[in-house]
Amino acid sequence: MTALASIFLLIFTWCLIDLKLGHKRHMKQAANIKYPHRNSDMTVFTSGKILFDDFTQEIERAQDSVHILFYIVKNDQFSKDFLKLLQTKAETGVEVRLLADWVGSKKISRTTIQQLKKSGVHFSFSYKPKLPFLFYTIQKRNHRKITVIDGKIGYLGGFNIGREYINEGDKLNPWRDYHLKMTGEGVKDLQEVFLSDWFHDTNEDLRSMPNYFPNLKAGSLSHQVVVTNGSELEQTLIGLIQQAKEKIIIGTPYFIPSKSLFQELREALSRNVAVTVIVPENSDHALVKEASFPYFRVLIKEGAAIMQFQRGFYHSKVILIDDTICDIGTANFDKRSCFLNGEINCLIYDRAFIEDVEKELAVDVAESKLLNGDKLSSMNVVRTAKESLASILSPFL
């Protein structure tokens, strides 16, 4: 027993040191970019079926290049059809590159990768664990979802590749999410982010290739692409909250804010800003729901409305600040997105577009139930135990 305890303590100590030193080195290297304000045309999708119908058609029409990064690519029929489409395009001479996060896409088999490469698809896993900071790099995720077609059409948002995202999963159906399609100046930024990630994971530098960056006409919507890699997201979100004068609406599957971010929401409530948080009632990961409860108790007491989505699973990553700023992207409202993950978000400043997003959020609220603070504070031994464990593990949930 003493030997086992010593081994456990040794492993635990090693993990802490690995995590601290790995994060310290990463912070010296992390590239966080706020691109200039651009003008593009955009469409927001909240249905996976509609999104992927459009997505597939645009890939089928590709003439020169298809660059895709997803956090999750699974091994179900929908994923196989997606990979087959990429193989077909590559076989016609279109350049196809696919990045997939090493953890999120672990179900992609060696045989599948060999088939992709044999067809001419350039494939790499992203954020592969490596020494000397093995534990830290295992925790890192490339959570971005980016597609760039012919350098002219771009996609980013919350959907991944798997049958649950088109409402064919075994549970948590239907799937509610937000994803953007972009044409115009901003596609250049998406292309640059993809190529930077490709270079990071393969050491192949294609960022200066002019054929990937055609001349793009300005669109009608003012926006800004924000790229974070385990730092700066917290400050970006705090900056958004500080601008709110009337209302803040946050849609997120995981609500586990940092101390500073949580305090900023409380200060917004103190200056009479209406704060609404939309989360799923049913979670897709253990303990993430319980991790949010301590924050919800305080926010409810101070006047926030916490809405639990009832119709399927809520995976949206969206923030609305008054009627002036909308944030849609890949970042969750949690510590992992703030301090570990690679994320990409888009800040949109167009009033008409924001009105459309607000209508979608109104649907989310209508299909949600207000969380009762008294019920959340009632005695429950199992919930209390889960909350205690979730609090310890919250940076990694």
C-alpha positions in Angstrom: 0.0 0.0 0.0 2.8 2.4 0.9 4.5 1.6 -2.5 1.3 2.3 -4.4 0.9 5.6 -2.6 4.5 6.6 -3.4 4.0 5.7 -7.1 0.8 7.7 -7.2 2.4 10.7 -5.5 5.3 10.5 -7.9 3.1 10.4 -11.0 0.9 13.3 -9.6 4.0 15.4 -8.9 5.4 14.7 -12.4 2.1 15.7 -14.0 2.0 19.0 -12.0 5.6 19.9 -13.0 5.0 18.8 -16.6 1.9 20.9 -16.8 3.4 24.0 -15.3 6.6 23.9 -17.3 4.8 22.9 -20.5 2.4 25.8 -20.2 5.2 28.2 -19.4 7.1 27.2 -22.6 3.9 27.4 -24.6 3.1 30.9 -23.5 6.4 32.0 -24.9 5.5 30.5 -28.3 1.8 31.0 -28.5 0.6 33.0 -31.5 -2.6 34.9 -30.7 -3.9 37.0 -33.5 -6.6 39.6 -33.9 -6.8 40.2 -37.6 -7.8 43.6 -38.9 -11.5 44.5 -39.4 -12.6 43.0 -42.7 -15.8 43.1 -44.8 -17.3 39.8 -45.9 -20.7 38.2 -46.6 -21.8 35.6 -44.2 -24.5 33.0 -43.6 -25.2 31.5 -40.2 -26.3 27.8 -40.0 -27.9 26.3 -36.9 -28.8 23.0 -38.5 -26.2 20.4 -39.3 -28.2 18.9 -42.1 -28.5 22.2 -43.9 -24.9 23.2 -43.2 -23.4 20.0 -44.5 -25.6 19.9 -47.6 -24.2 23.3 -48.5 -20.7 22.3 -47.4 -20.7 19.2 -49.5 -21.9 21.1 -52.6 -19.1 23.7 -52.3 -16.5 20.9 -52.0 -17.9 19.2 -55.0 -17.5 22.5 -57.0 -13.9 23.0 -55.8 -11.5 23.7 -58.7 -8.1 24.2 -57.0 -7.8 23.5 -53.3 -9.8 22.3 -50.3 -8.2 22.9 -46.9 -10.1 21.4 -43.9 -9.5 21.4 -40.1 -11.9 19.7 -37.7 -11.5 18.9 -34.1 -13.6 15.7 -34.4 -13.8 13.3 -37.4 -15.4 10.0 -36.4 -15.6 6.6 -37.9 -19.4 6.4 -38.7 -21.0 6.4 -42.1 -21.4 10.2 -42.2 -17.6 10.5 -41.6 -16.8 7.8 -44.1 -18.9 9.6 -46.7 -17.1 12.9 -45.9 -13.6 11.3 -46.3 -14.7 9.5 -49.5 -15.7 12.9 -50.9 -12.2 14.2 -50.1 -10.6 11.2 -51.8 -12.8 11.7 -54.9 -11.8 15.4 -55.1 -8.1 14.6 -54.7 -8.3 11.9 -57.4 -9.6 14.6 -59.8 -6.5 16.7 -59.2 -7.8 19.1 -56.6 -5.4 19.7 -53.8 -7.0 18.4 -50.6 -5.5 18.9 -47.1 -7.1 17.6 -43.9 -6.0 18.3 -40.4 -7.7 16.5 -37.5 -7.1 16.9 -33.8 -5.1 13.9 -32.4 -7.5 13.4 -29.4 -10.8 14.5 -31.0 -10.3 12.4 -34.1 -8.6 9.3 -32.5 -11.2 7.1 -34.3 -9.5 7.7 -37.7 -7.7 4.4 -38.3 -4.3 3.9 -39.9 -6.0 2.0 -42.7 -8.2 5.1 -43.4 -5.2 7.4 -43.3 -3.4 5.2 -45.8 -6.4 5.2 -48.1 -6.6 9.0 -47.9 -3.0 9.4 -48.8 -3.1 6.8 -51.5 -5.9 8.9 -53.1 -3.7 12.0 -52.9 -5.2 13.6 -49.8 -2.6 15.3 -47.6 -3.4 14.3 -44.0 -2.0 15.1 -40.6 -3.1 14.9 -37.0 -2.9 18.1 -35.2 -1.5 18.8 -31.7 0.2 15.4 -31.3 1.6 14.7 -27.8 5.3 15.0 -27.6 8.2 15.1 -25.2 9.5 16.7 -23.0 6.1 17.9 -21.7 4.0 14.8 -22.5 1.2 15.4 -20.0 0.7 19.1 -21.0 0.7 18.3 -24.8 -1.9 15.5 -24.2 -4.1 18.1 -22.7 -3.7 20.5 -25.6 -6.4 20.4 -28.3 -6.7 22.0 -31.7 -10.4 22.9 -31.2 -10.7 25.0 -34.4 -13.0 24.0 -37.2 -11.9 25.7 -40.5 -12.6 25.0 -44.1 -11.3 27.1 -47.0 -12.3 26.2 -50.6 -10.3 27.6 -53.5 -9.2 30.4 -51.2 -12.6 32.0 -51.7 -15.1 30.3 -49.5 -14.7 29.7 -45.8 -16.5 28.0 -42.9 -15.9 28.1 -39.2 -18.0 27.3 -36.1 -19.1 24.6 -33.8 -20.1 21.6 -36.0 -17.7 18.6 -36.4 -17.8 15.5 -38.6 -20.0 12.8 -37.1 -23.6 11.5 -37.5 -24.8 13.2 -34.3 -24.1 16.6 -35.9 -26.7 15.8 -38.6 -29.2 14.5 -36.0 -28.5 10.8 -36.5 -26.8 10.1 -33.2 -27.9 7.5 -30.6 -28.8 10.3 -28.1 -28.8 14.0 -27.6 -30.8 14.7 -30.7 -31.4 17.1 -32.4 -28.0 18.9 -32.3 -28.1 22.7 -32.0 -25.1 24.6 -33.0 -23.9 27.8 -34.8 -21.6 27.7 -37.9 -20.6 30.5 -40.3 -20.1 30.4 -44.1 -18.0 33.3 -45.3 -17.1 34.9 -48.7 -15.1 38.1 -49.0 -12.0 39.6 -47.4 -12.1 37.5 -44.2 -11.5 34.2 -46.1 -7.8 35.3 -46.4 -7.6 35.1 -42.6 -9.1 31.7 -42.4 -6.6 30.5 -45.0 -3.7 31.9 -43.1 -4.8 30.3 -39.9 -5.2 26.9 -41.6 -1.8 27.1 -43.2 -0.2 28.2 -40.0 -1.7 25.2 -38.2 -0.5 23.0 -41.1 3.0 24.3 -40.7 2.9 23.8 -37.0 1.9 20.1 -37.4 3.8 19.1 -40.5 6.7 21.6 -40.8 5.5 22.3 -44.4 5.4 26.0 -44.9 2.8 27.1 -47.5 1.9 30.4 -46.1 3.6 32.5 -48.8 2.0 30.6 -51.7 0.1 33.2 -53.8 -2.3 30.7 -55.4 -3.9 30.2 -51.9 -4.7 33.9 -51.6 -6.7 35.1 -54.6 -8.0 38.7 -54.8 -11.2 38.9 -52.8 -13.9 41.5 -53.0 -15.1 43.2 -49.9 -18.4 41.9 -48.6 -21.1 43.8 -46.7 -20.6 42.8 -43.1 -17.9 44.2 -40.8 -16.1 41.5 -38.8 -12.9 40.5 -37.2 -11.3 37.0 -36.9 -9.7 36.2 -33.5 -7.3 33.3 -33.1 -6.2 32.1 -29.7 -3.9 29.3 -28.5 -4.4 29.0 -24.8 -4.1 32.6 -24.0 -5.7 36.0 -24.7 -9.2 34.5 -25.1 -10.1 35.4 -21.5 -9.1 39.1 -22.2 -11.1 39.1 -25.4 -14.2 37.9 -23.6 -13.7 40.3 -20.7 -13.4 43.1 -23.3 -16.7 42.1 -24.8 -18.5 42.0 -21.5 -17.2 45.4 -20.5 -18.8 46.9 -23.6 -22.3 45.7 -22.7 -24.8 48.4 -21.7 -28.1 46.6 -21.9 -27.8 42.9 -22.4 -25.5 39.9 -22.7 -26.6 36.6 -24.1 -24.2 33.6 -23.9 -24.8 30.3 -25.6 -22.4 27.6 -24.6 -22.4 23.8 -23.9 -19.9 24.3 -21.0 -20.0 27.2 -18.6 -16.8 27.0 -16.5 -15.4 30.6 -16.5 -12.2 31.8 -15.1 -12.3 33.8 -11.9 -11.7 37.1 -13.8 -14.4 36.3 -16.4 -16.9 35.3 -13.7 -16.2 38.5 -11.8 -16.8 40.5 -15.0 -20.2 39.0 -15.5 -21.1 39.8 -11.9 -20.0 43.4 -12.4 -22.2 43.6 -15.6 -25.2 42.5 -13.5 -24.3 45.1 -10.9 -24.6 47.9 -13.5 -28.1 46.5 -14.5 -27.0 44.7 -17.7 -29.4 41.8 -18.3 -27.4 38.5 -18.5 -28.8 35.4 -20.0 -26.9 32.1 -20.2 -28.1 29.2 -22.4 -26.7 25.8 -21.7 -27.9 22.2 -22.4 -29.9 20.5 -19.7 -28.3 17.2 -20.7 -24.5 17.1 -20.9 -22.3 15.1 -23.3 -19.3 14.9 -20.9 -19.1 13.8 -17.3 -19.0 16.5 -14.6 -19.2 19.6 -16.9 -22.8 20.2 -15.8 -21.9 20.0 -12.1 -18.8 22.2 -12.7 -21.2 25.0 -13.7 -23.5 24.9 -10.7 -21.4 27.0 -8.2 -21.3 29.8 -10.8 -25.0 29.5 -11.6 -26.0 29.8 -7.9 -24.2 33.2 -7.6 -25.4 34.5 -11.0 -29.0 33.5 -10.4 -29.0 35.2 -6.9 -27.6 38.4 -8.5 -30.2 38.5 -11.3 -29.0 36.4 -14.2 -31.3 34.1 -16.2 -29.9 30.6 -16.6 -31.7 28.8 -19.4 -31.4 25.0 -19.8 -32.0 23.9 -23.4 -34.6 21.2 -23.7 -34.9 20.1 -27.3 -31.8 17.9 -27.9 -28.3 19.0 -27.2 -27.0 22.6 -27.1 -23.5 22.9 -28.5 -23.6 26.5 -29.6 -20.7 28.9 -29.0 -22.3 32.3 -29.4 -22.2 35.6 -27.5 -24.4 38.7 -28.1 -23.5 42.0 -26.7 -26.4 44.5 -26.9 -27.3 44.9 -30.6 -23.7 45.8 -31.6 -21.4 42.8 -31.3 -21.9 39.1 -32.0 -19.3 36.4 -31.4 -19.6 33.1 -33.2 -16.8 30.5 -33.3 -15.3 27.5 -31.7 -14.5 28.7 -28.1 -16.6 27.5 -25.2 -17.2 29.7 -22.2 -14.8 27.6 -20.1 -11.3 27.4 -18.7 -10.2 24.8 -21.3 -10.9 27.1 -24.2 -9.3 30.1 -22.4 -6.1 28.4 -21.3 -5.5 25.2 -23.3 -7.2 24.9 -26.6 -6.5 26.4 -30.0 -9.7 28.3 -30.9 -11.0 30.6 -33.7 -13.8 33.1 -33.2 -15.4 35.8 -35.4 -16.6 39.1 -34.0 -19.4 40.5 -36.2 -20.4 44.2 -36.0 -23.3 44.3 -38.6 -26.6 45.3 -37.2 -28.8 43.3 -39.6 -26.8 40.1 -39.2 -26.9 40.5 -35.4 -30.7 40.8 -35.6 -30.8 37.5 -37.4 -28.6 35.9 -34.7 -30.8 37.4 -32.0 -33.8 35.7 -33.6 -32.0 32.3 -33.5 -31.2 33.0 -29.8 -34.8 33.8 -29.1 -35.6 30.3 -30.5 -33.0 28.8 -28.1 -34.6 30.6 -25.1 -38.1 29.6 -26.1 -36.9 25.9 -26.2 -35.2 26.2 -22.8 -36.4 26.1 -19.2 -35.4 28.6 -16.5 -33.1 27.0 -14.0 -34.6 27.4 -10.5 -32.0 28.7 -8.0 -33.8 27.1 -5.0 -33.7 23.7 -6.6 -30.0 24.1 -7.3 -29.4 25.0 -3.7 -31.4 22.1 -2.2 -29.6 19.4 -0.3 -28.2 16.7 -2.6 -25.2 14.6 -1.5 -24.5 13.1 -4.9 -24.5 16.4 -6.6 -22.3 18.0 -4.0 -19.8 15.2 -4.4 -19.8 15.6 -8.1 -19.4 19.4 -7.8 -16.4 19.0 -5.5 -14.7 16.6 -8.0 -15.6 18.9 -10.9 -14.1 21.9 -9.2 -10.7 20.1 -8.9 -10.8 18.9 -12.6 -12.4 22.1 -14.0 -9.3 23.3 -16.0 -9.4 20.0 -18.0 -13.1 19.4 -18.5 
